[in-house]
Structure formats: structure tokens, C-alpha cells
């Protein structure tokens, strides 16, 4: 019985990783009226991994997504990879810390993830291009992270409700 559950869990985690990679790859072609802004749909899968399996699995899903999607795009270790990786590392770490407090809902964690993903990306761009002026992008990106984080949090909550029914 225990082996059956571990195989089932591995299968679900693998599917979460695969879906997050697909979302990561297709999201740049979605029409968003604000240049440079993405919805963060792949973050839904990281949140689901967190709520179902914990912090380590969320890190595994998020980091594998960035690595594999960058490899598939042919930008592994390019500028886009480092910008994406910095956003994922900072947002995942903040979400892990907030999750441990047990004071945030999935939607709250999602908004924090969206905001800190932008913070990580802007700081990496500032580092790569040696330009402190990129900091001026921070306020509009933080404001835009609220509706995108809200959307992904609501979608993650809905998916979690359906997944818990299946268990």
C-alpha cells in the first residue's frame, strides 16, 4: 500500500512539473496589454505542489520548470534564464517563509509570489545591465502583481479543491 501511494505521489509531482513547464513555455505568446507582464500561470502548479506536498516539492517543481523550459527554449544560462531563475528563487523562498507562518491563504501566497517574482527579476536585470534605473519599473510591476497574483491564487485554490475531492 505504501509503495502504491509513493508511486501515485511521484506521478502527481511529475505531472505538476510537466504542466508548469508547458505553462511556462506558452505564456509568452498570450496577449497581455502591458508589455513585459505575464500572468504567472506556471506558479499555480508550484502553489499546488506546496499545498499538497510541502516546501521541498514546491522548490523542485519551480526550479525544474525554469531549468527545463530554458533548455527547451535554448536560453539555458542566457539572460532570460538568470532573470527567470532569480524571480523563481526569491518568490519561492518568500512563499516558503510565509507558508510556515500559517497566516496566509493560497491567494495571499500567490500575490506575495507574484510581487517577489518581479522584485527578483528587476534586481537581476539591474545586476546584469549595471543599471540602477531599472528600479523605476518596480512600483508598476508590484501594482500589476496584485491582479495577476489574485488570478493565479484563485485558479490554484479551485484546482486544489478539485484535487482534494479526488483523493
PLY file of the C-alpha trace (Angstrom):
ply
format ascii 1.0
element vertex 167
property float x
property float y
property float z
element edge 166
property int vertex1
property int vertex2
end_header
0.00 0.00 0.00
2.81 2.40 0.89
4.58 1.73 -2.41
1.36 2.38 -4.29
0.97 5.76 -2.59
4.59 6.74 -3.27
4.22 5.88 -6.95
0.97 7.86 -7.08
2.67 10.86 -5.43
5.64 10.67 -7.82
3.25 10.57 -10.75
1.32 13.63 -9.50
4.53 15.59 -8.82
5.84 14.72 -12.28
2.57 15.89 -13.83
2.79 19.15 -11.85
6.32 19.68 -13.18
5.29 18.89 -16.75
2.27 21.19 -16.64
4.32 24.02 -15.15
6.87 23.65 -17.96
4.10 23.78 -20.58
2.55 26.88 -18.96
5.98 28.50 -18.76
6.57 27.85 -22.46
3.19 29.02 -23.77
2.71 32.05 -21.53
4.92 34.47 -23.54
2.59 34.14 -26.53
-0.57 35.02 -24.57
-1.74 38.52 -25.48
-1.32 40.81 -22.45
-1.92 44.54 -22.99
1.05 45.56 -20.79
4.48 44.83 -22.33
6.71 42.57 -20.25
3.93 41.41 -17.95
2.92 37.75 -17.70
0.09 36.18 -15.75
2.34 33.70 -13.94
0.18 30.69 -14.73
3.07 28.29 -14.10
3.12 29.50 -10.48
-0.25 27.80 -9.99
1.48 24.44 -10.17
4.13 25.47 -7.64
1.39 26.54 -5.22
-0.44 23.26 -5.73
2.80 21.37 -5.05
3.30 23.40 -1.87
-0.17 22.75 -0.55
-0.17 19.03 -1.40
3.44 18.03 -0.71
5.29 20.84 1.04
8.11 23.31 0.54
10.73 20.95 -0.92
8.36 19.81 -3.65
7.43 23.41 -4.48
11.14 24.20 -4.93
11.57 21.09 -7.10
8.61 22.00 -9.34
9.60 25.65 -9.69
13.32 25.10 -10.27
12.82 22.23 -12.69
10.36 24.39 -14.61
12.91 27.15 -15.12
15.75 24.77 -15.97
13.86 22.55 -18.39
11.88 25.37 -20.07
15.10 27.35 -20.55
16.78 24.27 -22.00
13.85 23.69 -24.38
13.90 27.35 -25.46
17.65 27.27 -25.98
18.34 30.04 -23.47
19.92 27.96 -20.70
22.42 30.24 -18.89
21.38 33.20 -21.04
19.99 36.45 -19.69
16.39 35.23 -19.73
17.37 32.15 -17.72
19.06 34.19 -14.97
16.20 36.67 -14.80
13.65 33.87 -14.54
15.73 31.91 -12.04
16.20 34.91 -9.76
12.47 35.61 -9.77
11.62 32.00 -9.00
14.21 31.65 -6.23
13.17 34.81 -4.41
9.43 34.27 -4.79
9.64 30.60 -3.78
11.74 31.45 -0.73
9.34 34.21 0.38
6.33 31.94 -0.15
8.04 29.18 1.87
8.67 31.60 4.74
5.10 32.95 4.64
3.67 29.43 4.40
5.44 28.46 7.62
3.57 31.21 9.49
0.18 29.59 8.69
-1.30 33.09 8.32
-1.72 33.28 4.54
-4.26 31.74 2.21
-3.30 30.33 -1.16
-4.40 33.63 -2.72
-2.23 35.61 -0.28
0.75 33.38 -1.01
0.13 33.78 -4.73
0.09 37.59 -4.53
3.31 37.52 -2.50
4.86 35.16 -5.05
3.90 37.44 -7.94
5.25 40.54 -6.20
8.55 38.98 -5.15
9.00 37.31 -8.52
9.02 40.82 -10.00
11.40 42.05 -7.31
13.85 39.24 -8.08
13.66 39.84 -11.81
14.18 43.59 -11.55
17.17 43.17 -9.24
18.72 40.62 -11.60
18.21 42.95 -14.58
19.81 45.75 -12.57
22.76 43.46 -11.84
23.16 42.17 -15.40
22.89 45.56 -17.07
24.51 47.57 -14.26
21.62 49.99 -14.31
20.03 51.28 -11.13
17.38 53.00 -13.24
15.54 49.69 -13.67
14.32 50.24 -10.10
11.75 52.63 -11.58
9.98 49.59 -13.06
9.42 48.20 -9.56
6.29 50.19 -8.50
4.21 49.46 -11.62
5.28 45.81 -11.57
4.35 45.47 -7.90
0.93 47.01 -8.59
0.42 44.69 -11.57
1.42 41.68 -9.46
-1.69 42.13 -7.31
-4.27 41.25 -10.00
-2.05 38.57 -11.57
-1.33 37.02 -8.17
-5.01 37.20 -7.33
-5.92 35.41 -10.56
-3.34 32.64 -10.13
-4.26 32.25 -6.46
-7.95 31.84 -7.29
-7.11 29.31 -10.02
-4.80 27.40 -7.66
-7.49 27.35 -4.95
-10.03 25.98 -7.42
-7.63 23.32 -8.62
-6.78 22.32 -5.04
-10.47 21.97 -4.19
-10.93 19.62 -7.13
-7.77 17.64 -6.34
-8.78 17.10 -2.73
-12.11 15.71 -3.92
-10.19 13.15 -5.98
-8.01 11.94 -3.09
0 1
1 2
2 3
3 4
4 5
5 6
6 7
7 8
8 9
9 10
10 11
11 12
12 13
13 14
14 15
15 16
16 17
17 18
18 19
19 20
20 21
21 22
22 23
23 24
24 25
25 26
26 27
27 28
28 29
29 30
30 31
31 32
32 33
33 34
34 35
35 36
36 37
37 38
38 39
39 40
40 41
41 42
42 43
43 44
44 45
45 46
46 47
47 48
48 49
49 50
50 51
51 52
52 53
53 54
54 55
55 56
56 57
57 58
58 59
59 60
60 61
61 62
62 63
63 64
64 65
65 66
66 67
67 68
68 69
69 70
70 71
71 72
72 73
73 74
74 75
75 76
76 77
77 78
78 79
79 80
80 81
81 82
82 83
83 84
84 85
85 86
86 87
87 88
88 89
89 90
90 91
91 92
92 93
93 94
94 95
95 96
96 97
97 98
98 99
99 100
100 101
101 102
102 103
103 104
104 105
105 106
106 107
107 108
108 109
109 110
110 111
111 112
112 113
113 114
114 115
115 116
116 117
117 118
118 119
119 120
120 121
121 122
122 123
123 124
124 125
125 126
126 127
127 128
128 129
129 130
130 131
131 132
132 133
133 134
134 135
135 136
136 137
137 138
138 139
139 140
140 141
141 142
142 143
143 144
144 145
145 146
146 147
147 148
148 149
149 150
150 151
151 152
152 153
153 154
154 155
155 156
156 157
157 158
158 159
159 160
160 161
161 162
162 163
163 164
164 165
165 166
